[in-house]
Amino acid sequence: MNDKLELTEGLETFEKAARDSGDSGELLVIEVQNLEKAVVSLKETFKGAGANAYSNFMVKVNECQGTLVEALSLINTGQADLYKAYNISEETTVDDSNAAGGDNLELSWGGTGSGGGGSMA
């Protein structure tokens, strides 16, 4: 009898989360860039207090971009840490099973054959 431990669901969840947060992050960065481009085109129309307000606004836009990129980086780091912890947990489960006599345990990484090939893109 050959038991099979399916890891596909967990891996797919991590991959989807990484893909979704990456896509959302890219959209947010693009929107901030679009805002900046729209306002930059108006730069020459501001004089006096308006020009000062414009400069202050552009400083805030740049701060927002920096904060956004930093937050997205932290999300990616957190997802990578969770993925690593998941893999360690799965390896521990397999090791414990093997130590308990589960020598027939086969890992399946979702259609990649006999064991290897799972990855986070």
N, CA, C and O atoms as a printed pandas DataFrame, in Angstrom:
     atom_number atom_name residue_name chain_id  residue_number  x_coord  y_coord  z_coord
0              1         N          MET        A               1    0.839   -1.180    0.000
1              2        CA          MET        A               1    0.000    0.000    0.000
2              3         C          MET        A               1    0.882    1.240    0.000
3              4         O          MET        A               1    1.852    1.311    0.755
4              5         N          ASN        A               2    0.556    2.213   -0.836
5              6        CA          ASN        A               2    1.374    3.402   -0.994
6              7         C          ASN        A               2    0.548    4.633   -0.615
7              8         O          ASN        A               2   -0.340    5.037   -1.366
8              9         N          ASP        A               3    0.832    5.230    0.546
9             10        CA          ASP        A               3    0.121    6.433    0.974
10            11         C          ASP        A               3    0.672    7.634    0.231
11            12         O          ASP        A               3    1.856    7.687   -0.101
12            13         N          LYS        A               4   -0.197    8.594   -0.025
13            14        CA          LYS        A               4    0.212    9.776   -0.764
14            15         C          LYS        A               4   -0.187   11.017    0.024
15            16         O          LYS        A               4   -1.359   11.189    0.359
16            17         N          LEU        A               5    0.768   11.871    0.318
17            18        CA          LEU        A               5    0.510   13.116    1.020
18            19         C          LEU        A               5    0.419   14.221   -0.026
19            20         O          LEU        A               5    1.414   14.553   -0.671
20            21         N          GLU        A               6   -0.764   14.787   -0.192
21            22        CA          GLU        A               6   -0.974   15.836   -1.187
22            23         C          GLU        A               6   -0.615   17.192   -0.606
23            24         O          GLU        A               6   -1.204   17.614    0.389
24            25         N          LEU        A               7    0.352   17.887   -1.218
25            26        CA          LEU        A               7    0.769   19.215   -0.788
26            27         C          LEU        A               7    0.250   20.297   -1.730
27            28         O          LEU        A               7    0.470   21.485   -1.498
28            29         N          THR        A               8   -0.426   19.891   -2.773
29            30        CA          THR        A               8   -0.850   20.813   -3.815
30            31         C          THR        A               8   -1.705   21.946   -3.277
31            32         O          THR        A               8   -1.468   23.106   -3.614
32            33         N          GLU        A               9   -2.687   21.641   -2.454
33            34        CA          GLU        A               9   -3.616   22.666   -1.976
34            35         C          GLU        A               9   -2.894   23.766   -1.213
35            36         O          GLU        A               9   -3.141   24.949   -1.447
36            37         N          GLY        A              10   -2.009   23.389   -0.310
37            38        CA          GLY        A              10   -1.266   24.385    0.455
38            39         C          GLY        A              10   -0.378   25.238   -0.421
39            40         O          GLY        A              10   -0.311   26.456   -0.251
40            41         N          LEU        A              11    0.302   24.606   -1.356
41            42        CA          LEU        A              11    1.179   25.347   -2.263
42            43         C          LEU        A              11    0.388   26.290   -3.151
43            44         O          LEU        A              11    0.801   27.427   -3.378
44            45         N          GLU        A              12   -0.746   25.822   -3.654
45            46        CA          GLU        A              12   -1.585   26.668   -4.510
46            47         C          GLU        A              12   -2.081   27.887   -3.746
47            48         O          GLU        A              12   -2.173   28.979   -4.307
48            49         N          THR        A              13   -2.401   27.705   -2.470
49            50        CA          THR        A              13   -2.866   28.819   -1.653
50            51         C          THR        A              13   -1.781   29.879   -1.524
51            52         O          THR        A              13   -2.056   31.070   -1.667
52            53         N          PHE        A              14   -0.549   29.455   -1.254
53            54        CA          PHE        A              14    0.555   30.408   -1.136
54            55         C          PHE        A              14    0.848   31.083   -2.469
55            56         O          PHE        A              14    1.090   32.289   -2.517
56            57         N          GLU        A              15    0.826   30.320   -3.538
57            58        CA          GLU        A              15    1.100   30.887   -4.854
58            59         C          GLU        A              15    0.032   31.896   -5.253
59            60         O          GLU        A              15    0.347   32.953   -5.798
60            61         N          LYS        A              16   -1.249   31.570   -4.979
61            62        CA          LYS        A              16   -2.339   32.493   -5.292
62            63         C          LYS        A              16   -2.222   33.764   -4.461
63            64         O          LYS        A              16   -2.412   34.861   -4.986
64            65         N          ALA        A              17   -1.914   33.635   -3.187
65            66        CA          ALA        A              17   -1.768   34.809   -2.322
66            67         C          ALA        A              17   -0.639   35.708   -2.829
67            68         O          ALA        A              17   -0.794   36.927   -2.887
68            69         N          ALA        A              18    0.482   35.112   -3.190
69            70        CA          ALA        A              18    1.616   35.893   -3.695
70            71         C          ALA        A              18    1.257   36.578   -5.013
71            72         O          ALA        A              18    1.587   37.744   -5.226
72            73         N          ARG        A              19    0.582   35.845   -5.887
73            74        CA          ARG        A              19    0.178   36.402   -7.181
74            75         C          ARG        A              19   -0.821   37.541   -6.990
75            76         O          ARG        A              19   -0.682   38.600   -7.603
76            77         N          ASP        A              20   -1.833   37.325   -6.139
77            78        CA          ASP        A              20   -2.864   38.337   -5.909
78            79         C          ASP        A              20   -2.293   39.599   -5.266
79            80         O          ASP        A              20   -2.612   40.711   -5.686
80            81         N          SER        A              21   -1.450   39.428   -4.247
81            82        CA          SER        A              21   -0.897   40.616   -3.594
82            83         C          SER        A              21    0.074   41.331   -4.528
83            84         O          SER        A              21    0.155   42.559   -4.514
84            85         N          GLY        A              22    0.808   40.575   -5.338
85            86        CA          GLY        A              22    1.691   41.199   -6.315
86            87         C          GLY        A              22    0.914   42.000   -7.337
87            88         O          GLY        A              22    1.282   43.129   -7.660
88            89         N          ASP        A              23   -0.172   41.413   -7.852
89            90        CA          ASP        A              23   -1.010   42.120   -8.827
90            91         C          ASP        A              23   -1.630   43.373   -8.211
91            92         O          ASP        A              23   -1.630   44.436   -8.833
92            93         N          SER        A              24   -2.154   43.254   -7.002
93            94        CA          SER        A              24   -2.763   44.401   -6.327
94            95         C          SER        A              24   -1.728   45.478   -6.058
95            96         O          SER        A              24   -1.999   46.665   -6.236
96            97         N          GLY        A              25   -0.551   45.068   -5.630
97            98        CA          GLY        A              25    0.522   46.024   -5.367
98            99         C          GLY        A              25    0.916   46.782   -6.613
99           100         O          GLY        A              25    1.104   47.998   -6.578
100          101         N          GLU        A              26    1.040   46.060   -7.723
101          102        CA          GLU        A              26    1.385   46.714   -8.982
102          103         C          GLU        A              26    0.330   47.741   -9.374
103          104         O          GLU        A              26    0.662   48.837   -9.825
104          105         N          LEU        A              27   -0.946   47.385   -9.202
105          106        CA          LEU        A              27   -2.029   48.317   -9.537
106          107         C          LEU        A              27   -1.973   49.562   -8.664
107          108         O          LEU        A              27   -2.182   50.671   -9.157
108          109         N          LEU        A              28   -1.695   49.395   -7.377
109          110        CA          LEU        A              28   -1.591   50.548   -6.480
110          111         C          LEU        A              28   -0.437   51.459   -6.884
111          112         O          LEU        A              28   -0.594   52.680   -6.923
112          113         N          VAL        A              29    0.704   50.882   -7.180
113          114        CA          VAL        A              29    1.858   51.676   -7.589
114          115         C          VAL        A              29    1.543   52.418   -8.887
115          116         O          VAL        A              29    1.892   53.591   -9.025
116          117         N          ILE        A              30    0.901   51.763   -9.823
117          118        CA          ILE        A              30    0.528   52.405  -11.091
118          119         C          ILE        A              30   -0.416   53.575  -10.848
119          120         O          ILE        A              30   -0.268   54.627  -11.469
120          121         N          GLU        A              31   -1.388   53.405   -9.948
121          122        CA          GLU        A              31   -2.331   54.497   -9.662
122          123         C          GLU        A              31   -1.630   55.700   -9.048
123          124         O          GLU        A              31   -1.946   56.841   -9.386
124          125         N          VAL        A              32   -0.683   55.457   -8.150
125          126        CA          VAL        A              32    0.077   56.576   -7.565
126          127         C          VAL        A              32    0.906   57.251   -8.654
127          128         O          VAL        A              32    1.000   58.478   -8.683
128          129         N          GLN        A              33    1.506   56.471   -9.545
129          130        CA          GLN        A              33    2.278   57.039  -10.655
130          131         C          GLN        A              33    1.371   57.842  -11.587
131          132         O          GLN        A              33    1.769   58.900  -12.074
132          133         N          ASN        A              34    0.149   57.347  -11.842
133          134        CA          ASN        A              34   -0.801   58.080  -12.687
134          135         C          ASN        A              34   -1.181   59.411  -12.048
135          136         O          ASN        A              34   -1.285   60.428  -12.735
136          137         N          LEU        A              35   -1.388   59.401  -10.735
137          138        CA          LEU        A              35   -1.701   60.628  -10.016
138          139         C          LEU        A              35   -0.556   61.620  -10.152
139          140         O          LEU        A              35   -0.771   62.800  -10.430
140          141         N          GLU        A              36    0.650   61.134   -9.956
141          142        CA          GLU        A              36    1.833   61.998  -10.062
142          143         C          GLU        A              36    1.943   62.591  -11.474
143          144         O          GLU        A              36    2.193   63.788  -11.623
144          145         N          LYS        A              37    1.762   61.770  -12.497
145          146        CA          LYS        A              37    1.856   62.244  -13.879
146          147         C          LYS        A              37    0.793   63.305  -14.179
147          148         O          LYS        A              37    1.070   64.301  -14.849
148          149         N          ALA        A              38   -0.418   63.082  -13.679
149          150        CA          ALA        A              38   -1.507   64.029  -13.926
150          151         C          ALA        A              38   -1.208   65.371  -13.289
151          152         O          ALA        A              38   -1.496   66.414  -13.876
152          153         N          VAL        A              39   -0.638   65.357  -12.104
153          154        CA          VAL        A              39   -0.349   66.601  -11.393
154          155         C          VAL        A              39    0.888   67.282  -11.978
155          156         O          VAL        A              39    0.934   68.509  -12.059
156          157         N          VAL        A              40    1.889   66.502  -12.385
157          158        CA          VAL        A              40    3.104   67.079  -12.961
158          159         C          VAL        A              40    2.759   67.915  -14.191
159          160         O          VAL        A              40    3.370   68.957  -14.430
160          161         N          SER        A              41    1.794   67.462  -14.957
161          162        CA          SER        A              41    1.420   68.200  -16.166
162          163         C          SER        A              41    0.835   69.570  -15.846
163          164         O          SER        A              41    0.778   70.437  -16.718
164          165         N          LEU        A              42    0.399   69.775  -14.597
165          166        CA          LEU        A              42   -0.166   71.056  -14.185
166          167         C          LEU        A              42    0.860   71.976  -13.529
167          168         O          LEU        A              42    0.530   73.113  -13.193
168          169         N          LYS        A              43    2.074   71.520  -13.342
169          170        CA          LYS        A              43    3.094   72.242  -12.574
170          171         C          LYS        A              43    3.234   73.699  -13.005
171          172         O          LYS        A              43    3.256   74.589  -12.154
172          173         N          GLU        A              44    3.326   73.953  -14.265
173          174        CA          GLU        A              44    3.573   75.306  -14.766
174          175         C          GLU        A              44    2.390   76.245  -14.561
175          176         O          GLU        A              44    2.547   77.460  -14.679
176          177         N          THR        A              45    1.216   75.713  -14.261
177          178        CA          THR        A              45    0.047   76.574  -14.080
178          179         C          THR        A              45   -0.015   77.179  -12.673
179          180         O          THR        A              45   -0.788   78.109  -12.443
180          181         N          PHE        A              46    0.775   76.675  -11.742
181          182        CA          PHE        A              46    0.747   77.166  -10.364
182          183         C          PHE        A              46    1.751   78.289  -10.162
183          184         O          PHE        A              46    2.882   78.228  -10.646
184          185         N          LYS        A              47    1.317   79.320   -9.437
185          186        CA          LYS        A              47    2.174   80.458   -9.093
186          187         C          LYS        A              47    1.981   80.775   -7.609
187          188         O          LYS        A              47    0.920   80.502   -7.049
188          189         N          GLY        A              48    2.976   81.336   -6.991
189          190        CA          GLY        A              48    2.878   81.780   -5.603
190          191         C          GLY        A              48    2.534   80.659   -4.640
191          192         O          GLY        A              48    3.212   79.633   -4.587
192          193         N          ALA        A              49    1.445   80.877   -3.863
193          194        CA          ALA        A              49    1.005   79.898   -2.864
194          195         C          ALA        A              49    0.601   78.580   -3.526
195          196         O          ALA        A              49    0.790   77.510   -2.948
196          197         N          GLY        A              50    0.051   78.658   -4.724
197          198        CA          GLY        A              50   -0.320   77.445   -5.464
198          199         C          GLY        A              50    0.905   76.607   -5.808
199          200         O          GLY        A              50    0.864   75.379   -5.745
200          201         N          ALA        A              51    2.000   77.283   -6.174
201          202        CA          ALA        A              51    3.239   76.577   -6.489
202          203         C          ALA        A              51    3.799   75.910   -5.234
203          204         O          ALA        A              51    4.317   74.795   -5.302
204          205         N          ASN        A              52    3.697   76.588   -4.085
205          206        CA          ASN        A              52    4.145   75.985   -2.824
206          207         C          ASN        A              52    3.284   74.776   -2.469
207          208         O          ASN        A              52    3.804   73.746   -2.040
208          209         N          ALA        A              53    1.976   74.898   -2.645
209          210        CA          ALA        A              53    1.070   73.787   -2.360
210          211         C          ALA        A              53    1.382   72.607   -3.283
211          212         O          ALA        A              53    1.347   71.450   -2.864
212          213         N          TYR        A              54    1.687   72.921   -4.549
213          214        CA          TYR        A              54    2.059   71.880   -5.506
214          215         C          TYR        A              54    3.312   71.149   -5.028
215          216         O          TYR        A              54    3.349   69.919   -5.023
216          217         N          SER        A              55    4.321   71.890   -4.634
217          218        CA          SER        A              55    5.569   71.282   -4.165
218          219         C          SER        A              55    5.318   70.400   -2.943
219          220         O          SER        A              55    5.849   69.293   -2.853
220          221         N          ASN        A              56    4.511   70.891   -2.005
221          222        CA          ASN        A              56    4.181   70.098   -0.815
222          223         C          ASN        A              56    3.434   68.818   -1.193
223          224         O          ASN        A              56    3.682   67.750   -0.634
224          225         N          PHE        A              57    2.525   68.949   -2.143
225          226        CA          PHE        A              57    1.772   67.781   -2.602
226          227         C          PHE        A              57    2.701   66.738   -3.216
227          228         O          PHE        A              57    2.563   65.544   -2.953
228          229         N          MET        A              58    3.645   67.193   -4.031
229          230        CA          MET        A              58    4.565   66.252   -4.676
230          231         C          MET        A              58    5.446   65.556   -3.642
231          232         O          MET        A              58    5.788   64.385   -3.809
232          233         N          VAL        A              59    5.814   66.258   -2.585
233          234        CA          VAL        A              59    6.572   65.624   -1.506
234          235         C          VAL        A              59    5.728   64.515   -0.883
235          236         O          VAL        A              59    6.226   63.420   -0.619
236          237         N          LYS        A              60    4.438   64.806   -0.650
237          238        CA          LYS        A              60    3.543   63.790   -0.067
238          239         C          LYS        A              60    3.364   62.603   -1.004
239          240         O          LYS        A              60    3.319   61.462   -0.544
240          241         N          VAL        A              61    3.262   62.845   -2.298
241          242        CA          VAL        A              61    3.132   61.751   -3.273
242          243         C          VAL        A              61    4.370   60.858   -3.211
243          244         O          VAL        A              61    4.257   59.632   -3.206
244          245         N          ASN        A              62    5.540   61.472   -3.164
245          246        CA          ASN        A              62    6.785   60.684   -3.089
246          247         C          ASN        A              62    6.854   59.896   -1.787
247          248         O          ASN        A              62    7.301   58.749   -1.784
248          249         N          GLU        A              63    6.416   60.497   -0.676
249          250        CA          GLU        A              63    6.378   59.783    0.603
250          251         C          GLU        A              63    5.410   58.599    0.520
251          252         O          GLU        A              63    5.700   57.508    1.013
252          253         N          CYS        A              64    4.266   58.832   -0.107
253          254        CA          CYS        A              64    3.261   57.780   -0.272
254          255         C          CYS        A              64    3.827   56.625   -1.086
255          256         O          CYS        A              64    3.628   55.461   -0.738
256          257         N          GLN        A              65    4.536   56.944   -2.171
257          258        CA          GLN        A              65    5.142   55.889   -2.987
258          259         C          GLN        A              65    6.136   55.079   -2.168
259          260         O          GLN        A              65    6.151   53.851   -2.247
260          261         N          GLY        A              66    6.964   55.754   -1.387
261          262        CA          GLY        A              66    7.941   55.062   -0.559
262          263         C          GLY        A              66    7.276   54.163    0.466
263          264         O          GLY        A              66    7.694   53.022    0.664
264          265         N          THR        A              67    6.231   54.680    1.126
265          266        CA          THR        A              67    5.498   53.895    2.125
266          267         C          THR        A              67    4.837   52.692    1.479
267          268         O          THR        A              67    4.861   51.591    2.029
268          269         N          LEU        A              68    4.251   52.900    0.321
269          270        CA          LEU        A              68    3.579   51.821   -0.395
270          271         C          LEU        A              68    4.559   50.717   -0.784
271          272         O          LEU        A              68    4.287   49.538   -0.559
272          273         N          VAL        A              69    5.683   51.089   -1.359
273          274        CA          VAL        A              69    6.676   50.096   -1.769
274          275         C          VAL        A              69    7.204   49.346   -0.547
275          276         O          VAL        A              69    7.397   48.131   -0.600
276          277         N          GLU        A              70    7.437   50.061    0.549
277          278        CA          GLU        A              70    7.913   49.416    1.778
278          279         C          GLU        A              70    6.870   48.425    2.313
279          280         O          GLU        A              70    7.215   47.313    2.712
280          281         N          ALA        A              71    5.601   48.833    2.318
281          282        CA          ALA        A              71    4.537   47.954    2.811
282          283         C          ALA        A              71    4.399   46.715    1.935
283          284         O          ALA        A              71    4.240   45.607    2.447
284          285         N          LEU        A              72    4.458   46.894    0.624
285          286        CA          LEU        A              72    4.368   45.753   -0.289
286          287         C          LEU        A              72    5.549   44.800   -0.089
287          288         O          LEU        A              72    5.388   43.582   -0.167
288          289         N          SER        A              73    6.712   45.348    0.163
289          290        CA          SER        A              73    7.889   44.522    0.437
290          291         C          SER        A              73    7.698   43.710    1.711
291          292         O          SER        A              73    8.059   42.534    1.762
292          293         N          LEU        A              74    7.131   44.335    2.737
293          294        CA          LEU        A              74    6.874   43.620    3.991
294          295         C          LEU        A              74    5.846   42.504    3.794
295          296         O          LEU        A              74    5.972   41.430    4.384
296          297         N          ILE        A              75    4.838   42.755    2.969
297          298        CA          ILE        A              75    3.843   41.718    2.672
298          299         C          ILE        A              75    4.530   40.536    1.992
299          300         O          ILE        A              75    4.309   39.384    2.366
300          301         N          ASN        A              76    5.364   40.825    0.991
301          302        CA          ASN        A              76    6.078   39.756    0.290
302          303         C          ASN        A              76    6.985   38.975    1.226
303          304         O          ASN        A              76    7.064   37.749    1.143
304          305         N          THR        A              77    7.670   39.686    2.121
305          306        CA          THR        A              77    8.536   39.020    3.094
306          307         C          THR        A              77    7.712   38.134    4.018
307          308         O          THR        A              77    8.101   37.003    4.310
308          309         N          GLY        A              78    6.575   38.647    4.478
309          310        CA          GLY        A              78    5.696   37.858    5.343
310          311         C          GLY        A              78    5.177   36.615    4.649
311          312         O          GLY        A              78    5.120   35.542    5.250
312          313         N          GLN        A              79    4.799   36.752    3.392
313          314        CA          GLN        A              79    4.322   35.596    2.644
314          315         C          GLN        A              79    5.435   34.569    2.460
315          316         O          GLN        A              79    5.190   33.366    2.555
316          317         N          ALA        A              80    6.643   35.032    2.202
317          318        CA          ALA        A              80    7.771   34.114    2.049
318          319         C          ALA        A              80    8.052   33.391    3.360
319          320         O          ALA        A              80    8.352   32.197    3.355
320          321         N          ASP        A              81    7.958   34.097    4.479
321          322        CA          ASP        A              81    8.170   33.475    5.791
322          323         C          ASP        A              81    7.100   32.420    6.080
323          324         O          ASP        A              81    7.405   31.343    6.593
324          325         N          LEU        A              82    5.838   32.737    5.745
325          326        CA          LEU        A              82    4.764   31.759    5.938
326          327         C          LEU        A              82    4.968   30.534    5.061
327          328         O          LEU        A              82    4.763   29.405    5.509
328          329         N          TYR        A              83    5.367   30.750    3.827
329          330        CA          TYR        A              83    5.629   29.651    2.895
330          331         C          TYR        A              83    6.746   28.765    3.443
331          332         O          TYR        A              83    6.646   27.538    3.416
332          333         N          LYS        A              84    7.807   29.395    3.938
333          334        CA          LYS        A              84    8.928   28.648    4.509
334          335         C          LYS        A              84    8.467   27.841    5.724
335          336         O          LYS        A              84    8.814   26.668    5.858
336          337         N          ALA        A              85    7.684   28.468    6.610
337          338        CA          ALA        A              85    7.186   27.768    7.799
338          339         C          ALA        A              85    6.289   26.602    7.399
339          340         O          ALA        A              85    6.340   25.544    8.027
340          341         N          TYR        A              86    5.469   26.777    6.364
341          342        CA          TYR        A              86    4.600   25.710    5.868
342          343         C          TYR        A              86    5.440   24.532    5.392
343          344         O          TYR        A              86    5.158   23.383    5.729
344          345         N          ASN        A              87    6.475   24.825    4.607
345          346        CA          ASN        A              87    7.329   23.752    4.100
346          347         C          ASN        A              87    8.050   23.028    5.228
347          348         O          ASN        A              87    8.173   21.803    5.201
348          349         N          ILE        A              88    8.525   23.773    6.216
349          350        CA          ILE        A              88    9.188   23.149    7.368
350          351         C          ILE        A              88    8.205   22.246    8.103
351          352         O          ILE        A              88    8.553   21.139    8.513
352          353         N          SER        A              89    6.973   22.727    8.265
353          354        CA          SER        A              89    5.939   21.928    8.933
354          355         C          SER        A              89    5.654   20.651    8.158
355          356         O          SER        A              89    5.534   19.577    8.747
356          357         N          GLU        A              90    5.547   20.765    6.844
357          358        CA          GLU        A              90    5.283   19.586    6.007
358          359         C          GLU        A              90    6.455   18.605    6.070
359          360         O          GLU        A              90    6.250   17.394    6.150
360          361         N          GLU        A              91    7.685   19.131    6.035
361          362        CA          GLU        A              91    8.856   18.258    6.117
362          363         C          GLU        A              91    8.900   17.536    7.464
363          364         O          GLU        A              91    9.239   16.355    7.535
364          365         N          THR        A              92    8.555   18.254    8.521
365          366        CA          THR        A              92    8.527   17.648    9.852
366          367         C          THR        A              92    7.480   16.549    9.915
367          368         O          THR        A              92    7.720   15.490   10.495
368          369         N          THR        A              93    6.316   16.799    9.317
369          370        CA          THR        A              93    5.254   15.796    9.293
370          371         C          THR        A              93    5.721   14.545    8.548
371          372         O          THR        A              93    5.494   13.425    9.004
372          373         N          VAL        A              94    6.367   14.741    7.413
373          374        CA          VAL        A              94    6.868   13.612    6.626
374          375         C          VAL        A              94    7.955   12.876    7.401
375          376         O          VAL        A              94    7.957   11.647    7.455
376          377         N          ASP        A              95    8.880   13.624    7.999
377          378        CA          ASP        A              95    9.952   12.997    8.786
378          379         C          ASP        A              95    9.380   12.195    9.948
379          380         O          ASP        A              95    9.821   11.077   10.215
380          381         N          ASP        A              96    8.387   12.773   10.643
381          382        CA          ASP        A              96    7.752   12.069   11.757
382          383         C          ASP        A              96    7.056   10.800   11.278
383          384         O          ASP        A              96    7.099    9.762   11.938
384          385         N          SER        A              97    6.410   10.906   10.111
385          386        CA          SER        A              97    5.722    9.744    9.554
386          387         C          SER        A              97    6.725    8.649    9.193
387          388         O          SER        A              97    6.498    7.468    9.458
388          389         N          ASN        A              98    7.832    9.059    8.588
389          390        CA          ASN        A              98    8.864    8.085    8.219
390          391         C          ASN        A              98    9.466    7.436    9.454
391          392         O          ASN        A              98    9.731    6.234    9.459
392          393         N          ALA        A              99    9.685    8.228   10.508
393          394        CA          ALA        A              99   10.246    7.691   11.746
394          395         C          ALA        A              99    9.283    6.706   12.399
395          396         O          ALA        A              99    9.699    5.793   13.112
396          397         N          ALA        A             100    7.985    6.904   12.144
397          398        CA          ALA        A             100    6.969    6.021   12.719
398          399         C          ALA        A             100    6.696    4.812   11.832
399          400         O          ALA        A             100    5.786    4.030   12.112
400          401         N          GLY        A             101    7.470    4.654   10.775
401          402        CA          GLY        A             101    7.310    3.477    9.925
402          403         C          GLY        A             101    6.560    3.764    8.647
403          404         O          GLY        A             101    6.147    2.822    7.970
404          405         N          GLY        A             102    6.362    5.016    8.282
405          406        CA          GLY        A             102    5.646    5.355    7.053
406          407         C          GLY        A             102    6.576    5.451    5.874
407          408         O          GLY        A             102    6.584    6.466    5.178
408          409         N          ASP        A             103    7.362    4.420    5.629
409          410        CA          ASP        A             103    8.353    4.438    4.557
410          411         C          ASP        A             103    7.735    4.485    3.169
411          412         O          ASP        A             103    8.432    4.792    2.202
412          413         N          ASN        A             104    6.450    4.191    3.045
413          414        CA          ASN        A             104    5.809    4.194    1.729
414          415         C          ASN        A             104    5.159    5.530    1.395
415          416         O          ASN        A             104    4.381    5.602    0.443
416          417         N          LEU        A             105    5.453    6.593    2.147
417          418        CA          LEU        A             105    4.849    7.896    1.930
418          419         C          LEU        A             105    5.462    8.549    0.696
419          420         O          LEU        A             105    6.683    8.659    0.581
420          421         N          GLU        A             106    4.610    8.974   -0.216
421          422        CA          GLU        A             106    5.073    9.630   -1.428
422          423         C          GLU        A             106    4.514   11.040   -1.448
423          424         O          GLU        A             106    3.326   11.237   -1.194
424          425         N          LEU        A             107    5.343   12.016   -1.744
425          426        CA          LEU        A             107    4.895   13.398   -1.850
426          427         C          LEU        A             107    4.464   13.692   -3.272
427          428         O          LEU        A             107    5.125   13.277   -4.224
428          429         N          SER        A             108    3.364   14.401   -3.422
429          430        CA          SER        A             108    2.900   14.801   -4.738
430          431         C          SER        A             108    2.801   16.310   -4.767
431          432         O          SER        A             108    2.109   16.915   -3.949
432          433         N          TRP        A             109    3.492   16.909   -5.708
433          434        CA          TRP        A             109    3.509   18.363   -5.827
434          435         C          TRP        A             109    2.637   18.819   -6.994
435          436         O          TRP        A             109    2.994   19.756   -7.709
436          437         N          GLY        A             110    1.533   18.182   -7.182
437          438        CA          GLY        A             110    0.561   18.653   -8.165
438          439         C          GLY        A             110    0.934   18.411   -9.605
439          440         O          GLY        A             110    1.116   19.359  -10.370
440          441         N          GLY        A             111    1.049   17.177   -9.979
441          442        CA          GLY        A             111    1.235   16.849  -11.387
442          443         C          GLY        A             111    2.668   16.949  -11.880
443          444         O          GLY        A             111    2.902   16.950  -13.088
444          445         N          THR        A             112    3.625   17.031  -10.979
445          446        CA          THR        A             112    4.996   17.137  -11.447
446          447         C          THR        A             112    5.724   15.816  -11.379
447          448         O          THR        A             112    6.950   15.770  -11.470
448          449         N          GLY        A             113    4.985   14.754  -11.221
449          450        CA          GLY        A             113    5.635   13.434  -11.201
450          451         C          GLY        A             113    5.839   12.939   -9.790
451          452         O          GLY        A             113    4.921   13.007   -8.974
452          453         N          SER        A             114    7.000   12.453   -9.492
453          454        CA          SER        A             114    7.227   11.808   -8.205
454          455         C          SER        A             114    8.011   12.692   -7.264
455          456         O          SER        A             114    9.158   12.401   -6.925
456          457         N          GLY        A             115    7.387   13.767   -6.849
457          458        CA          GLY        A             115    7.998   14.463   -5.747
458          459         C          GLY        A             115    8.609   15.796   -6.011
459          460         O          GLY        A             115    8.320   16.625   -5.148
460          461         N          GLY        A             116    9.310   16.189   -6.888
461          462        CA          GLY        A             116    9.937   17.505   -6.899
462          463         C          GLY        A             116    9.133   18.504   -7.687
463          464         O          GLY        A             116    8.084   18.184   -8.246
464          465         N          GLY        A             117    9.628   19.692   -7.723
465          466        CA          GLY        A             117    9.095   20.658   -8.660
466          467         C          GLY        A             117    8.187   21.716   -8.119
467          468         O          GLY        A             117    7.870   22.643   -8.864
468          469         N          GLY        A             118    7.735   21.665   -6.879
469          470        CA          GLY        A             118    6.894   22.738   -6.361
470          471         C          GLY        A             118    7.694   24.000   -6.215
471          472         O          GLY        A             118    8.840   23.956   -5.767
472          473         N          SER        A             119    7.118   25.137   -6.583
473          474        CA          SER        A             119    7.871   26.386   -6.454
474          475         C          SER        A             119    6.933   27.549   -6.249
475          476         O          SER        A             119    5.749   27.482   -6.577
476          477         N          MET        A             120    7.483   28.625   -5.696
477          478        CA          MET        A             120    6.772   29.892   -5.581
478          479         C          MET        A             120    7.297   30.793   -6.687
479          480         O          MET        A             120    8.492   31.088   -6.722
480          481         N          ALA        A             121    6.444   31.230   -7.577
481          482        CA          ALA        A             121    6.893   32.085   -8.667
482          483         C          ALA        A             121    6.949   33.514   -8.231
483          484         O          ALA        A             121    7.308   34.387   -9.020
